[in-house]
Amino acid sequence: MIENNLVPTHELLNLEEAEKVLKKYGVTRIELPKIMMNDPAIAHLKVSVGDIIMILRNNPETGKSYYYRVVIEG
């Protein structure tokens, strides 16, 4: 895990969580923004192509924001 307060938290979603996200937003994996498999922010995770990563950003003014990315070859 990257120990830097400027790098947001990255978590690998399990299959059930990923399907809930896709259903909630009415999108497919192809429509999600991408993150490369070799991105340093997810180096600590055991990811495969097609996995969905949840990114949590904390903002003191607006609170927590969640973003989702699909892992691609890289």
Helices and strands as residue ranges (DSSP letters): E 9-12, H 15-25, G 29-31, E 34-36, G 40-42, E 52-59, E 63-72
